[in-house]
Structures are given as C-alpha cells and as structure tokens.
Amino acid sequence: MTTAHGLPDGDRILRALGIHRLSMPVPFVDAGGPVNAYAIEDGHLGLAFFDTGIGTAEGVEALHAGAEAAGLDLRCCTEIFVSHGHVDHYGNAQLLSERSGAPVRVHPGDMEKVVGESVWETRAPLYAAFLRRQGVPEEQLPVLAEMGRHTGKFSRRVDASRARPLIEGERFRVGKLRLEVLHLPGHTPGLVCLWNSEHRLLFADDHLLARISPNPFLELVDERTTRRALVQYMHSIQRVRSLDVDWVLPGHGAPFQGHRAAIDSLIRFIGRRQDKVLASLDAGPRTPVELSEAIFGPQKGPRLYLTLSEVVGNLEVLEDAGRVRRLDDGPVDRWTLP
C-alpha cells in the first residue's frame, strides 16, 4: 500500500522514527532484488547505518542519490553496523568510515569476510578438497575457487583499525530507537539482526525475506566438516518467530508484516525441498552433486555452489533427524536412506 505522500506504508512509518531505507541495484539475479541500507537519524544531524549496500559504481551512485533525496549528510555518520559478510551488505562500509571516521561494527563470526586482508588464498585448497568430495567435476573446481577471491569489484575491505566487534545481546540507543543485537547464524556464521522491542521493528537483513529463501551458504570448519548452515538457520529462525514483530525491515525489498506467516511458509518450502532429496535417494546412494542435478538440473559456476549449498544443508538437517546417513568411506561422499 502506498500513502498519499508517495511512500509505501512501511517506509512512511520508518521515516517517522528517523529511519531511511536507501535502495541500491545489485547485479546478482539470486540476491532478491535491490539491496537496502538503513540510515538511522542519531541526534542532531548524526547518522548510524545498518548495512551500507554494494560498492559498485551504480551502488555508490544510488547511495549518494538516496542520501541527498532524504537530506542526509554521509559525513555525519556516527556508527556503521554490518549485518553479515556478503559484499552487497558491507560494500560501502569502508567508504562511509573514511568519509565520517565512524567505526565499523561486525560480529566476530564474519570478521574475516569483511576486515583486513582476504584470507581466501589460504582457504581455497580446503574448499577444493571439500567440493571434490561432494562430486564436483575437476574442471569446475578452479571456477568455484575464483568465487571466493575478493576482487574489489563489489566492495572494499574494511581497514582493521576501523573495525569493532558486534556482540550478541549488546544494547545501544540510536536516535529514537533502543536496539538490541541478535546473533542469528545460518545464512552466514556471524549474521546479526537488530531488534527494537518498543516499536517491534526487526532489522532482518537476509535472515528473513518476504518472497525468497535465504540461501544457507556452505562454510567450512575443515575439508570434511561444514558449519551446518541450515541446521543453525532452522534454530535461528525459530528464535525470530517467537518475537512479537510488527514490521520486518529486510535486506532486499520493502518492509513487510506477518513475519510468522512468512516463516511458516519458508519452513514448509524447506520441507518440500527435503522431500525431493528423500525421493531422489529412493533409487540408491547419491553424491550431493547428483542430488543437485536431480533437483535443480545441471549447474555450473556460482549456480552450482548455491544449489550444492542447498543440498548439503538439507542433508545435514535430515541427518540430524535420522532420515539419511552419509557414506564417506570412499573418495567421494554419498548419501543414502537409513
């Protein structure tokens, strides 16, 4: 619904609380549309940011245009909160910090994704070994390894001297809002949301979106062990379901209501995906790549990593429920029904 002032109803309510949603285009089809940065008025002329959008030329231009249209001075930024370590969410954090001197707050679980020099080169062999065990063809391994290399195309990494940790349960006041940090791992290990209980606002970034399922990205502990992204996500989303949320402020798309209906729909969707995994295993043991092809069709490059993340995540949930088991006695992991 759009009001007479030309703003959707959710954005109108946010503006009354000093919250400005600045939208930036994202060149990823699977992102869920333009990404949001939330600028929160912090006293006289001051601003705090929850996420900063993507650091492409188009993203930087949209950030400046949105701020100018809202009458915001980016040089007056007092604090920058990064929801998680994906380039479309922290892409302009370094830029805003340079302009204003504001610290950049990141949960320790995602610190290495955002701050200092990239550690990907040391971790790439680990991922190659893991992906090989999932059945990824050798010719695809270099392509997938390139995905993790930070090129600066979509974001700038944050100087370590500018970074500060953002911790579960931390509370602070920004302008009219009292905010609490919720650590909700799943989409990434260090993902956080901000919760305002007074107005029942949840700054939800990619933890909860209106129309798409947040992808549980594969993150590794070692070459045989993942961080069990979807298992963690299923616990985290139930924590959000228990909150009395009036408005969800997502990382992509307009603010929306009805968070429990959205979560219940998402859980049913995940259940249907797991049914497809189980049906595919009726014919006998399969590798994760074979399951990915059975459910999504043949994939390459970034799409293969996304679909493999979905399959492995759902297998781990089903494994915890005793509905599948892993056969890892050979060079490639296979999964089977009990």
MIFIBA-60545 format. One line per 10 residues: number of its first residue (from 0); their letters; for each residue x, y, z of C-alpha. Coordinates in nm, 2 decimals, padded with zeros to 4 digits, m for minus. Example, Ala and Ser with C-alpha at 12.3 -4.5 7.8 and 13.67 -1.06 7.14 Angstrom:
<atoms>
0) AS) 01.23/m00.45/00.78 ~ 01.37/m00.11/00.71 $
</atoms>
This chain:
<atoms>
0) MTTAHGLPDG) 00.00/00.00/00.00 ~ 00.13/00.35/m00.09 ~ 00.03/00.66/00.10 ~ m00.06/01.00/m00.02 ~ 00.29/01.11/00.04 ~ 00.42/00.86/m00.22 ~ 00.59/00.63/00.03 ~ 00.48/00.27/00.09 ~ 00.32/00.23/00.43 ~ 00.62/00.06/00.60 $
10) DRILRALGIH) 00.86/00.33/00.47 ~ 00.63/00.61/00.60 ~ 00.63/00.45/00.95 ~ 01.01/00.42/00.93 ~ 01.06/00.78/00.84 ~ 00.85/00.89/01.14 ~ 01.11/00.71/01.35 ~ 01.40/00.86/01.17 ~ 01.48/00.56/00.96 ~ 01.56/00.59/00.59 $
20) RLSMPVPFVD) 01.57/00.29/00.36 ~ 01.83/00.36/00.08 ~ 01.80/00.11/m00.21 ~ 02.08/00.01/m00.44 ~ 02.08/m00.21/m00.76 ~ 02.25/m00.55/m00.73 ~ 02.39/m00.73/m01.03 ~ 02.31/m01.08/m00.89 ~ 01.99/m01.24/m01.01 ~ 01.97/m01.46/m00.69 $
30) AGGPVNAYAI) 02.01/m01.17/m00.45 ~ 01.63/m01.10/m00.42 ~ 01.64/m00.76/m00.59 ~ 01.80/m00.43/m00.49 ~ 01.98/m00.42/m00.16 ~ 01.88/m00.19/00.13 ~ 02.10/00.02/00.36 ~ 01.92/00.17/00.66 ~ 02.03/00.52/00.77 ~ 01.90/00.59/01.12 $
40) EDGHLGLAFF) 01.90/00.95/01.24 ~ 02.12/00.97/01.55 ~ 02.05/01.30/01.72 ~ 02.12/01.64/01.56 ~ 02.25/01.57/01.20 ~ 02.41/01.24/01.31 ~ 02.35/00.91/01.13 ~ 02.40/00.54/01.20 ~ 02.40/00.29/00.92 ~ 02.27/m00.07/00.94 $
50) DTGIGTAEGV) 02.43/m00.22/00.63 ~ 02.58/00.00/00.36 ~ 02.48/m00.16/00.03 ~ 02.70/m00.27/m00.26 ~ 03.02/m00.09/m00.36 ~ 02.97/m00.10/m00.74 ~ 02.97/00.24/m00.92 ~ 02.59/00.21/m00.95 ~ 02.56/00.12/m00.59 ~ 02.77/00.42/m00.47 $
60) EALHAGAEAA) 02.58/00.65/m00.70 ~ 02.24/00.52/m00.56 ~ 02.37/00.56/m00.20 ~ 02.46/00.92/m00.26 ~ 02.14/00.99/m00.45 ~ 01.92/00.83/m00.18 ~ 02.10/01.02/00.10 ~ 02.07/01.35/m00.09 ~ 01.70/01.30/m00.15 ~ 01.65/01.23/00.22 $
70) GLDLRCCTEI) 01.86/01.53/00.32 ~ 02.12/01.32/00.49 ~ 02.49/01.41/00.51 ~ 02.71/01.10/00.49 ~ 02.99/01.28/00.66 ~ 02.79/01.28/00.98 ~ 02.78/00.90/01.01 ~ 02.85/00.81/01.38 ~ 02.85/00.43/01.36 ~ 02.82/00.16/01.09 $
80) FVSHGHVDHY) 02.67/m00.18/01.17 ~ 02.73/m00.47/00.92 ~ 02.47/m00.74/00.93 ~ 02.69/m01.01/00.77 ~ 02.99/m01.05/00.54 ~ 02.84/m01.05/00.20 ~ 02.95/m00.79/m00.05 ~ 02.61/m00.64/m00.12 ~ 02.57/m00.56/00.25 ~ 02.91/m00.42/00.36 $
90) GNAQLLSERS) 03.02/m00.29/00.02 ~ 03.03/00.08/00.12 ~ 03.13/00.04/00.49 ~ 03.50/00.15/00.42 ~ 03.38/00.44/00.21 ~ 03.14/00.57/00.48 ~ 03.40/00.52/00.75 ~ 03.66/00.72/00.55 ~ 03.41/01.00/00.50 ~ 03.30/01.02/00.86 $
100) GAPVRVHPGD) 03.55/00.85/01.08 ~ 03.27/00.62/01.21 ~ 03.37/00.27/01.34 ~ 03.25/m00.04/01.15 ~ 03.08/m00.29/01.38 ~ 03.10/m00.66/01.27 ~ 03.02/m00.98/01.45 ~ 03.34/m01.19/01.51 ~ 03.19/m01.48/01.31 ~ 03.20/m01.28/00.99 $
110) MEKVVGESVW) 03.50/m01.05/01.07 ~ 03.74/m01.23/00.83 ~ 03.50/m01.18/00.54 ~ 03.49/m00.80/00.59 ~ 03.80/m00.68/00.77 ~ 04.17/m00.66/00.67 ~ 04.34/m00.87/00.40 ~ 04.14/m01.15/00.25 ~ 04.23/m01.50/00.38 ~ 04.08/m01.68/00.08 $
120) ETRAPLYAAF) 04.40/m01.79/m00.07 ~ 04.49/m01.99/00.23 ~ 04.14/m02.14/00.25 ~ 04.09/m02.22/m00.12 ~ 04.26/m02.56/m00.10 ~ 04.03/m02.66/00.19 ~ 03.73/m02.57/m00.02 ~ 03.86/m02.75/m00.33 ~ 03.91/m03.07/m00.12 ~ 03.56/m03.05/00.02 $
130) LRRQGVPEEQ) 03.39/m02.98/m00.31 ~ 03.58/m03.26/m00.47 ~ 03.43/m03.50/m00.21 ~ 03.08/m03.37/m00.30 ~ 03.13/m03.49/m00.65 ~ 03.22/m03.15/m00.82 ~ 03.40/m03.22/m01.15 ~ 03.77/m03.12/m01.15 ~ 03.72/m02.87/m01.43 ~ 03.47/m02.68/m01.21 $
140) LPVLAEMGRH) 03.69/m02.65/m00.91 ~ 03.90/m02.36/m01.03 ~ 03.58/m02.17/m01.13 ~ 03.43/m02.22/m00.78 ~ 03.76/m02.12/m00.62 ~ 03.75/m01.78/m00.81 ~ 03.42/m01.71/m00.65 ~ 03.58/m01.66/m00.31 ~ 03.86/m01.43/m00.42 ~ 03.80/m01.07/m00.33 $
150) TGKFSRRVDA) 03.85/m00.85/m00.64 ~ 03.72/m00.52/m00.51 ~ 03.45/m00.52/m00.78 ~ 03.16/m00.52/m00.54 ~ 03.31/m00.40/m00.21 ~ 03.62/m00.26/m00.04 ~ 03.75/m00.45/00.26 ~ 03.75/m00.26/00.59 ~ 04.07/m00.14/00.75 ~ 04.13/m00.34/01.07 $
160) SRARPLIEGE) 04.19/m00.01/01.26 ~ 03.83/00.09/01.18 ~ 03.66/m00.24/01.29 ~ 03.50/m00.31/01.63 ~ 03.32/m00.63/01.73 ~ 02.94/m00.65/01.74 ~ 02.82/m00.89/02.01 ~ 02.50/m01.09/02.09 ~ 02.29/m00.91/02.35 ~ 02.46/m00.57/02.31 $
170) RFRVGKLRLE) 02.22/m00.28/02.35 ~ 02.25/00.08/02.24 ~ 02.04/00.38/02.16 ~ 02.03/00.54/01.82 ~ 01.81/00.85/01.79 ~ 01.46/00.74/01.88 ~ 01.54/00.37/01.89 ~ 01.67/00.13/02.15 ~ 01.83/m00.15/01.97 ~ 01.95/m00.50/02.07 $
180) VLHLPGHTPG) 02.19/m00.72/01.88 ~ 02.06/m01.07/01.79 ~ 02.32/m01.31/01.67 ~ 02.13/m01.54/01.43 ~ 02.38/m01.77/01.24 ~ 02.27/m01.96/00.94 ~ 02.29/m01.76/00.62 ~ 02.65/m01.68/00.75 ~ 02.81/m01.77/01.08 ~ 02.82/m01.41/01.20 $
190) LVCLWNSEHR) 02.49/m01.28/01.08 ~ 02.32/m01.03/01.32 ~ 01.98/m00.86/01.32 ~ 01.88/m00.56/01.52 ~ 01.57/m00.57/01.74 ~ 01.36/m00.27/01.86 ~ 01.11/m00.41/02.11 ~ 00.93/m00.07/02.17 ~ 00.82/m00.03/01.81 ~ 00.85/m00.40/01.74 $
200) LLFADDHLLA) 01.09/m00.35/01.45 ~ 01.33/m00.62/01.32 ~ 01.62/m00.51/01.10 ~ 01.63/m00.85/00.94 ~ 01.88/m00.82/00.65 ~ 01.90/m01.16/00.47 ~ 01.78/m01.37/00.77 ~ 01.42/m01.32/00.67 ~ 01.29/m01.20/00.33 ~ 00.94/m01.17/00.21 $
210) RISPNPFLEL) 00.95/m01.38/m00.10 ~ 01.27/m01.58/m00.13 ~ 01.45/m01.83/00.09 ~ 01.78/m01.71/00.24 ~ 02.05/m01.95/00.10 ~ 02.24/m02.14/00.37 ~ 02.59/m02.09/00.22 ~ 02.84/m02.36/00.26 ~ 03.10/m02.26/00.52 ~ 03.38/m02.50/00.63 $
220) VDERTTRRAL) 03.55/m02.59/00.95 ~ 03.78/m02.83/00.77 ~ 03.78/m03.03/00.45 ~ 03.53/m03.28/00.59 ~ 03.32/m03.06/00.82 ~ 03.08/m02.77/00.74 ~ 02.94/m02.51/00.99 ~ 02.60/m02.68/00.93 ~ 02.44/m02.36/00.80 ~ 02.08/m02.48/00.75 $
230) VQYMHSIQRV) 02.08/m02.66/01.09 ~ 02.18/m02.33/01.25 ~ 01.94/m02.14/01.04 ~ 01.64/m02.35/01.15 ~ 01.72/m02.28/01.51 ~ 01.78/m01.91/01.45 ~ 01.45/m01.86/01.26 ~ 01.25/m02.01/01.54 ~ 01.40/m01.75/01.77 ~ 01.27/m01.48/01.54 $
240) RSLDVDWVLP) 00.93/m01.65/01.52 ~ 00.90/m01.62/01.89 ~ 00.94/m01.24/01.88 ~ 00.63/m01.01/01.85 ~ 00.74/m00.83/01.54 ~ 00.52/m00.56/01.38 ~ 00.75/m00.47/01.09 ~ 01.03/m00.66/00.92 ~ 01.30/m00.44/00.76 ~ 01.46/m00.68/00.52 $
250) GHGAPFQGHR) 01.79/m00.67/00.33 ~ 01.61/m00.68/00.00 ~ 01.26/m00.54/m00.08 ~ 01.01/m00.32/00.11 ~ 00.93/m00.35/00.48 ~ 00.66/m00.61/00.55 ~ 00.44/m00.75/00.82 ~ 00.32/m01.10/00.91 ~ 00.67/m01.25/01.00 ~ 00.52/m01.57/01.14 $
260) AAIDSLIRFI) 00.33/m01.64/00.82 ~ 00.64/m01.58/00.62 ~ 00.85/m01.81/00.84 ~ 00.59/m02.08/00.84 ~ 00.57/m02.06/00.46 ~ 00.95/m02.08/00.45 ~ 00.96/m02.39/00.67 ~ 00.71/m02.56/00.45 ~ 00.92/m02.48/00.15 ~ 01.23/m02.62/00.31 $
270) GRRQDKVLAS) 01.02/m02.93/00.40 ~ 00.92/m02.98/00.03 ~ 01.28/m02.95/m00.07 ~ 01.38/m03.22/00.18 ~ 01.10/m03.44/00.04 ~ 01.27/m03.41/m00.31 ~ 01.60/m03.50/m00.16 ~ 01.45/m03.81/00.00 ~ 01.27/m03.91/m00.32 ~ 01.59/m03.88/m00.51 $
280) LDAGPRTPVE) 01.76/m04.12/m00.27 ~ 01.49/m04.38/m00.33 ~ 01.69/m04.51/m00.63 ~ 02.00/m04.56/m00.41 ~ 02.30/m04.37/m00.27 ~ 02.39/m04.04/m00.45 ~ 02.65/m03.77/m00.42 ~ 02.55/m03.42/m00.33 ~ 02.62/m03.31/m00.69 ~ 02.40/m03.59/m00.82 $
290) LSEAIFGPQK) 02.12/m03.48/m00.59 ~ 02.17/m03.12/m00.70 ~ 02.13/m03.22/m01.06 ~ 01.82/m03.43/m00.98 ~ 01.65/m03.14/m00.81 ~ 01.78/m02.83/m00.99 ~ 01.92/m02.97/m01.32 ~ 02.28/m02.94/m01.43 ~ 02.45/m02.62/m01.29 ~ 02.79/m02.46/m01.33 $
300) GPRLYLTLSE) 02.99/m02.19/m01.15 ~ 02.81/m01.97/m00.89 ~ 02.48/m02.15/m00.95 ~ 02.64/m02.49/m00.87 ~ 02.77/m02.35/m00.54 ~ 02.43/m02.22/m00.45 ~ 02.25/m02.54/m00.53 ~ 02.51/m02.75/m00.36 ~ 02.48/m02.53/m00.05 ~ 02.10/m02.60/m00.05 $
310) VVGNLEVLED) 02.15/m02.98/m00.09 ~ 02.42/m03.02/00.17 ~ 02.23/m02.80/00.41 ~ 01.91/m03.01/00.37 ~ 02.11/m03.34/00.40 ~ 02.26/m03.22/00.73 ~ 01.91/m03.14/00.87 ~ 01.78/m03.47/00.76 ~ 02.09/m03.64/00.91 ~ 02.01/m03.49/01.24 $
320) AGRVRRLDDG) 01.66/m03.62/01.22 ~ 01.79/m03.97/01.14 ~ 01.63/m03.97/00.79 ~ 01.95/m04.00/00.59 ~ 02.31/m04.11/00.65 ~ 02.64/m04.04/00.49 ~ 02.87/m04.30/00.33 ~ 03.21/m04.14/00.35 ~ 03.44/m04.45/00.31 ~ 03.55/m04.36/m00.04 $
330) PVDRWTLP) 03.70/m04.06/m00.22 ~ 03.35/m03.91/m00.28 ~ 03.08/m03.87/m00.02 ~ 02.75/m04.04/m00.09 ~ 02.42/m04.02/00.10 ~ 02.16/m04.29/00.14 ~ 01.83/m04.36/00.33 ~ 01.88/m04.54/00.66 $
</atoms>
